[in-house]
């Protein structure tokens, strides 16, 4: 579903599990180039294929609701990435 860095620790989230990873966010971003994964905030890479729907949020941000019901904020700096991934 997504890859996130919290307190200098990297985590990989799947449908029902959370794993700690040794890769840094920029390393994971490089590994995922050309896939459905994209940078959605300073600390997160999101899988566009797991997005159920998107709705506008505050201050130009968007909220992506994932297929597992989890909500993720897409920073306004990365909204263009989201639109490109969704073909909008």
Beta strands, then each sheet from edge to edge (+ up, - down):
strand 1: 2-6
strand 2: 9-13
strand 3: 18-21
strand 4: 37-41
strand 5: 44-47
strand 6: 51-56
strand 7: 62-66
strand 8: 71-74
sheet 1: 3+ 2- 1+ 5- 4+
sheet 2: 6+ 7- 8+
end
